[in-house]
Amino acid sequence: MHRIHREARIHHHLSWSVRTTARLRTKKRMGRGRPGSVASGTTLARVSLSIGIVGLPNVGKSTLFNALTRAGALASNYPFATIDPNVGVVGVPDPRLAELAKLYDSARIVPASVRFTDIAGLVRGASQGQGLGNQFLAHIRETDAICQVVRVFADPDVTHVDGDVSPERDIETVVTELILADLQTLEKALPRLAKETKFAKDPGRAQVAQAAAAAERLLDQGIALSAGAAAVGINVADLRELQLLTAKPFLYVFNMDVAELADEDLRKRLAALVAPAEAIFLDAKTEADLTELPEEEAAELLAEAGLGEPGLAQLARAGFRALGLQTFLTAGPKETRAWEIRAGATAPEAAGVIHTDFQRGFIKAEVVSFDDLIAAGSLAAARAVGKARIEGKDYVMRDGDVVEFRHSATSHKQ
């Protein structure tokens, strides 16, 4: 009974915040990805970002995954077509790399990379083991961010697990199950933390216990930690050991018709449903089809449709932003590479991403912004006009910095 009452209360809170937005109109279309193969000829950097693709059955998760990885994951009109998680590692699109490689005549390009995990469809009651709930929760705990695919298109040939299409309800269903799972975790953890606080007399344990109690109060209101923790003074870093699902950064992908993508009012209403989380709008079927075309032809079709940049590129970058990551660049005859670092990282910390010895023996870094380097035409020219700088240990890296590190008695050159 306690669980039923708590779930009803959470649904009430979510309904108040989510359903204030008017019922969204939907149109006909289902995205089904075509099997493909992973693109060859591209070297990927080590993976530091993992995004779990979640959602209700038949919303286009596997179609999106297919488009991202060209791995041909089964896209089936069946609730649990994805039972074991499909995992794919893809390069983060970055047009700067090609320009830099041309400037340095690099032998290869190594983009930053993202690991996407296509996780079995969640259904109401997953926190109690319904459907594939237990597997779902275990797999999502292993990811660093959660990307919920929300169905906006309507297609009578493709069943919806709840009978009809409602983005608001689908968002609420997934968030409610994740909140309930977190509350179960906290119910077990709080008594243990209370004992540890009492007997261990460790200030750190008391801090975790206080954060956990505050998290429980917030979740009981139907508010995910990613959305409300900062406002009530909860430091989610204090909760890291508990692996709470709603503490992870959230992204939302709205799977729409091409015609709906041009509807700015619709997009604004959908974005308001999930704010402050970032919303990406795309047609998964179109994105999957575009991956089968040569790059120039795909760009031409996007331009004709007025869609601009592919939604997949937007999603990869949104994942970086959600996790507070950015890239710096290195270039030379051997390779041009993008390296992932947290926003706010210093030059020695960035050097340590390449090799820990570089951080320990850091002396200085020669830095030039990508834009300045391209405008100058060469590093020598950038130096001549004062655009290349020598930075020390306190320098905070900026996205798009092109860097050469010097450590100990040597310098690192790509």
N, C-alpha and C positions, 0 to 999 in steps of 0.2 A: 504494500500500500504506500509506503514511504516513497518508493521509486515512482509510482504512478502520480502521486501528488506533486512530487518535485518536477516530473516531466511536464505535467499540466501547467505548473507555474512558469517553467522556462518557455513553453510554447506561448503562454500569454504575453510574457515580456517581449519575445521575438515578434509576435504578431503585431504588437503595438508599434514597434519600430520599423518592421519590414513592410507590413501591409498598409501603412499610411500612403504608400505610393499606389496610384491607380492601377487597376488590372491592365497588364500589358498585352497589346495585341500581338498575335503571332501569325506567321505565314507558313506556307507549305514548303518542306524540304528536309531531307535527312542526309547527313554526310556519311558516306561509306568509303573508307580508304581503300586504295588498290595496293595489293602486295608490291613491294619494291625491294631494292637491295641497298645496303649501306653504301654511300658514296665512297669511292676509292680515291687515292691520290692526295688525301689530306691527312696531315699528322696532327693529332690532338694533344693539347697540353694535359697535364694531370688534372683530375677532376676535383674541384673543391666545392661544388654546388650540387645539391641533390634536391630535385623537385618531384613530389608525388602528385600524379594526376588522379584526381578523385571525382566522384559524382555519382548520381543515380544511374541505374542501368539505361542503356540506349540513349545517352545524351551526346555521344560522339567522342568519348574519351579515347577509344582505340583508333578512331579515324585521325584524331589530333596527334596521337602518338606515332601513327604511321607516317604522317606528314613530317613530323619532327625528325624521325630517325630513318625513314624508308625501310623499316624492319619488317613490314608486312604482318604485324600483329593481327590476329583474327578479329575482324569487325563483323559481329553477328547480331542479328535481331533476337538475342536471347540474354536474359538478365545476367548470367555469370559466364559470359564467353571468355572473360579474362580471369582465370582462377589463380594461376601463379603469376606474380608480377612480371611484366615484360620490362626489361631495363635496357635503355639505349643511351649512349654517350654521343653528344652532338657538339659541333663547334658553334660558338657564339658568333653570329654574323657581325663583321666589323670591316667596313669598306676601307678603313685607314690602313689595314694590313697590306692590301694589294698595292696601294700607292707607295707605301714605305718599301715594300719588296722591290718595286720597280726602280726606286731611287737608289737602292743599295745593290741591285742585281742579285737578290737573295736566291739561293737554290731551292728553298722551301718556305712555306708559310705555316705557322703553328698558331691557330687561334686559341683563345680561352675556350673552355669546354663546360658543358652542363650535363648532368646525369638526370634523365627523366625516367620515372618509374610509373608504368601504367598499372593501376591497382584495381582489383575487382570492384564492380559496382556496389555501392553502399545502399542499404534499404533501411526503412524505419525499423528500429529495434536492434540495429547492429551492435549497440553498446551492451546488449543482452545476449549477443551471439546469433541474432537472426541473420538469415542469408549466409554470407561468408564474413560475418561481423568480426569474429575473432582474428581471422587472417588479415582482414582489412586493417584493423587497429594495430596489429603487430607490424605490418609492412609500412604503415604511415609513420610510425614512431621512428623508423630508421631514416626518414627523409629530413631535410633541413627546412623545407618550405612546402606549403600545401597549395596546389592549384586546382580549384574546383571548376569543372566544366559544367556550364549551366545551359540547358536546352531552351532556345527561344523559338526555333523553327517548329512548324507543325507538319506532320506527315501521317495520314491515316494508315499507311502501310507499315509503320514502325510503332510498336506499342510503347506506351509510357506506363511505368510501373504503377503510377497513381491514377491512370485513366485519362487524364488530360494534361495539357502543357501549362505550367504555371511557374515561371522563374522564381517568384517570391517564395512559393511553397517549397520548391526544391532546395533553395538556399537555406531556408529554415530547417528543413529535414536534416541536412548534412551538419549544419552548425549545432543543432540540438543533440545529435548523436555524439558529436565530438565533446560537447560540454558535459553530457552525462558520463561519458567515459572518463573525463578528467575528474569529475566529482567522485566517481568510484575510486580513482587513484588517491585522491585527497582523503577520502574517508578512511582508507587503510593507513595512509601515511601520517595523519595528524596525531593519533595516539602515540605512535612511535616517536615522532618529533617532540611531543610533550615530555616523554620520559627522558629523551636525550637532553633536552633543555634543563630538566630538573636535576639530573644526576651528573651529567658531564660538565655542566657549568661552562660551556663553551659559547662565547658570544656569537660565533658564527652559526652554531646550531639554532640559537634563539632567533637569529635573523631569518633563517630559513623557515622556522616554525611560524613566525609572524607573517612572512610573505605567503605561506601556504594557507593560513587562516584567512587572510585578506582575499586570496584568490578564490577560496571557497565561497565567500560572501558575494564576490563579483559574479562568479559563474552561476550562483543561485538566482541571480537576476536575469539570466539568459544572455549575458554579455561575455563574449570570448575574450580571453586575455590579450590577444593581439590587438583587439579593438579598444579595450577599456583599461588595461593595466596602468598605463602611464598616467591617465587622468586621476586615478585614485592613489598614486604613489607606490605602486608595486613595481619592484625591479625584477623583471622576468629572469635575469641572470641568477637571482637567488633561488629560483625554482628549477634550475637546469637538471639537477639530479633526479627530479620526479618525472622528467620526460613528458610533460603535459602537452597534449596535442594542440590545444587552442593557443598556446604560447608561441607556436611557430608562425612565421610570417605567412600571410594569406595573399593569394592572387586569384582573380576570377576571370575565366574565359567564357564569354557569351557566344555560343554557337548559333549563328544567324544565317538567314538568306542574304545573298548579295544585295538584293533590293533593300533589305532592312539595314544593311551597313551604311546606307546613304541617309538614313533617317536620324538626323541629329537629335531630335526631341526624344526619340526612343532610346538612343544611346545615353542621353543625359539621365533619363529616368532609371535606366538599368545601373548606371554608375552610382547613382544616389543610393541604390539598395545596399551596396557593399562598401561605401565610403567608411573609413579612410583607406581601405584596401584598394589596390590598383585594379582597374578593369581593362581587359583586352577584348576587342570585338573582332571576330573573324568568322568565315565560313569554312569549317574544317574540310568539307568535301573539295571546295575550290583550292584550298591550301595544299591538300594532298595531290590534286591534279597538277598544280603548278610545279611540284617537286619532280614531276616526270618530264618537264620541259627544259630545254636549254635556258640558261640564266637570262639571256637577252630577250628571248621570246616570252618568258614568264614576266619580265619587267614590262614588256610592251602590252601584254594582256592586262596587267594590273593598271597601267596607265589608262588604257581604253575604258576600263571599268571605273576609273576614278578612285581607286583604292590606295594608290601610293605604295608605301612600304608593306611587304608581306606581314601578316599577323604573327607568323612564327618568329620573325626577327624581333618584333615588339615584345613577344612573350619572353624570349631569352634575356633581353635586356631588362625587362621588368623583374625577372627573377634575381638578377644581379642587384637591382636597386632595393628589392625587398629584403635582401640579406645584408645590405650595407656594403656591397662589394664594388670595386672599380678595377680598372686595368692600367698597367703601365706597359710600355713597349720597348723592346730591344731590337736592334737591326744590324745586319752585316752580311757579307757574302754567303755565309753558311745558312742563316735563316733570319726571318723576321718573325717575332713572337709576341703574343699578348700574354701577360702574367696577371693572375688575379691576386688582389690584396684587399684588405678591409679599408673602407673609407677612413681617412685619418691616420693611416700608417705612415711612419717616418721612413726616410731613405734607408737607414740600416735594416729596418724590418722588411722593406721591399727587397733589399739585397739578399736577405735570408730566405726569401721564397725561391730564389735561384739556387742558392746553396748556403747552408748554415755557416760555413767557413767565411762567406762573404760578409755576413752580419757580424761575426765575432771580430774579423779583421778589417772592418769598414774604415776607410780613410776619408773618402769624399765621393761625390757623384757629379758627373757632368750631365746637365739636364737641359733639354730644349723641348718646348711644346710641339706637338705634332703639326699644328697649323703653321707655327713659325718656321719649322724645318722645311715643310713643303713649299712655303712661300719663298724661302731663301734658295731652295734648290739643291743644297748640300749642307753637310755639317760645317764644312769650312766656311761657307758663305754665311751661315747662321752665326758662327763665331765672329766673323768680320763685322757684322752689324750689331753685335752685342746681344744676340738672342739666346746664345748658349751660356749657361750659368754653371759655376762651380758651387755645389751645395754641400753642407755639412750634416752632422748627425741629427740636428734638430729640424731639418727640412721635412715638411709634410707633403707627401706625394699628391699630385693632382691627376685626375683621369686624363689619359692621353699623353703623359710625359714620355718622351723618348730619352732613355737613360743609358749611360755607360758608367758602371761602378768600378771604383779602384779600391782594392783591399790589400792589406799588408804591403809587400814589396812589388806586387804586380797589379795589373789592371785587367778587368774582365771585358773582353771584346767578343761580340757575337760573330 
